[in-house]
Amino acid sequence: MKALHDPILEDGIPFTAYFNGRLLSGEDLARDQEGNREARRRIGQTIGDGVAFGLQVFETPGQSTSTSPVLTVQAGVAINRQGQALALRSPVDISLVRAVSPASGVSPTSFKTCDETQPGVFVVGEGVYVLMIGCAEGGQGRAPVSGLGDATASCNVRSVVEGVQFRLVQPVVNPLVLADRAHLRNRVAGSALGLAERLSITRDPMGLAPSAYGLVDALRATGAAIDCDVPIALLHWTPSEGITFVDMWSVRRRPSNRGADARWPLIFGDRIGAEAEATFLQFQEQIDDIAVSGEDASVIAARDRFDYLPPFGMLPLQIGTRPGFVPLQFFGADMLPRDIAYTDGSLVRSLLQESFAHDPIDLSDPSRVQVYQVFENMQAAAVGLPVTPILLFASRELPYRGVARFGFGRWEQSRFVRQVV
């Protein structure tokens, strides 16, 4: 038992005390190095784990094939749960195939789960994988030594370099989910983002909150992911097609602390805020991938690809020969309101920010959404400027942002009229 004002030093950070006449050893200097590392780790834990910036992941064009998939990871910085900063100064290409001895009986085109706690584990065939960045350390160069006589010095490393390494882990995915390729990306993202848990809180706000939820927490529970790791991307691979998609925001998050109060993790806190932002970014990333894939977006219906939509999102519109989505086709008559309202570009940011406090749209029990065209965006498109015409959609629970404009927005759409001079 401690009394008030008693110093508690058991969990403190030891540093070497320097004074004139003291003899210093390598252990003394190493103590200072470890003390500085521990101080940095504690600062990192205060900031929270996640991707600080960069570390974007995409399939490497010109190098990746169906049997030899390669990913490019851009430069960036992440912080793991131990508080260590993981920095990549330059882009790097990562081969997801490790050649093995033919005697092992394992195909050389298999992914290897590079988890040292599970040596020799290979996965073969179709699957969903999470790319992790973790800490690595290695020696560099040799230092001159003295006082060792003729003995060989095994410890004369000039520098210890803190770096990073990448590895894949494979979550357990229901085979029925894998079989439904149209919904696969959104369903795995929904599991990773914990969307079902976030929606369930409405039934019992004061009920017992889950201590863990989502795909990454499940990987930690089984030991497949450890506190040294930071997830940066999720991908799907098949032997015949190769990488079918790379989805970053289903598993990556901005740095977020774990919070001082764990009683209400699904109602407020840094983690739930980071997941709300990631829900929006994951949807927009998938929409962007559809747009650049060459697929005809005008025939896509939301229910055919998504189980959930974010409470706010943006869709590129099909206008004339410009490819894009068709609102009636995407949402269906039961979700789309009678008219599309106009809103001001200056209101888009506030609508997005407020959406982070709202639940996703569950398409299994759909309700009508709010839909808007941005006045400035449509005016720019009308005069031929190189802009992408967009449609905004928002959950019905969000405050209405329609703005009437004489000759454009009707009063019954926007609830009041404003003359534009």
Helices and strands as residue ranges (DSSP letters): H 26-47, E 50-54, E 57-59, E 70-73, E 76-79, E 85-88, E 92-95, G 102-104, E 111-112, E 122-123, E 127-142, E 157-169, H 175-179, H 181-193, H 195-200, H 215-222, E 230-238, E 242-247, H 270-292, G 297-299, H 302-305, E 308-309, E 312-316, H 327-331, E 341-343, G 345-347, H 348-355, E 361-362, E 370-374, H 375-382, E 390-394, H 411-414
